[in-house]
Amino acid sequence: MEQTTMSEWGGNSVHMAFQHDRYLLKRQVFALTGKVRIYTPDGSLATYSEQKMFRLREDIRLFADEQKQQELIWIQARQILDFAAAYDVVDTTQATKIGALRRRGFRSLVRDKWEILDTNDMPIGALWEDSAGRALVRRLLLGSLLPQRYDVFIGEQVVAQFAQRFNLFRYELDLDFSADFSKRLDRRLGLAAAVLLGIIEGRQR
């Protein structure tokens, strides 16, 4: 049965999976498909993500359960194999576009940078890796020995922080939206950004 509650974003009904301030993302490393599980603070599964294989464009779905009985979010790249692709994020329970996420192409070679776009493709925020210096050390020397950290902005305000846990055998990312007191960032868009980091950025490494 579909579980929804009233959202803080536009007064629309939004699934309960997107009502938390903190999450833990885990990516299944040894899998043929990109599989990501996101858990709530009490350890319950919030969403399960599975990337469709053999697609020329990235096609990622977020489900309410691992049986994939209820699809919540659809993330799809607009272009084919584009290094600076934009990814549309759609709430499939409402058939409504939430916004988009766009990678900053060659600027992300040294330091990961993403733009957060509204439904009209206007930039409203950004996601940045913690610093260019630390990012360079990760890429050239230490790799996963130096866990990644990201700041998420809406305008000039930091509304979330993503922090990778140190783990040599799996990818885990703490997601903290507690600084977003006024709910400026739609949690659906925030979780979509985290899933893209977990699947796309992780795969490229």
Stockholm file with secondary structure:
# STOCKHOLM 1.0

chainA/1-205         MEQTTMSEWGGNSVHMAFQHDRYLLKRQVFALTGKVRIYTPDGSLATYSEQKMFRLREDIRLFADEQKQQELIWIQARQILDFAAAYDVVDTTQATKIGALRRRGFRSLVRDKWEILDTNDMPIGALWEDSAGRALVRRLLLGSLLPQRYDVFIGEQVVAQFAQRFNLFRYELDLDFSADFSKRLDRRLGLAAAVLLGIIEGRQR
#=GR chainA/1-205 SS CCCEEECSSTTCEEEGGGCCSEEEEEEESSCSSCEEEEECTTSCEEEEEEECSSCSSCEEEEESSTTCCSEEEEEEESSSSCTTCEEEEEETTTTEEEEEEEECGGGGTTSCEEEEECTTSCEEEEEEESCHHHHHHIIIIIGGGSCCEEEEEETTEEEEEEEECCCSSSEEEEEECTTCTTCCSCHHHHHHHHHHIIIIIHHHC
#=GC SS_cons         CCCEEECSSTTCEEEGGGCCSEEEEEEESSCSSCEEEEECTTSCEEEEEEECSSCSSCEEEEESSTTCCSEEEEEEESSSSCTTCEEEEEETTTTEEEEEEEECGGGGTTSCEEEEECTTSCEEEEEEESCHHHHHHIIIIIGGGSCCEEEEEETTEEEEEEEECCCSSSEEEEEECTTCTTCCSCHHHHHHHHHHIIIIIHHHC
//
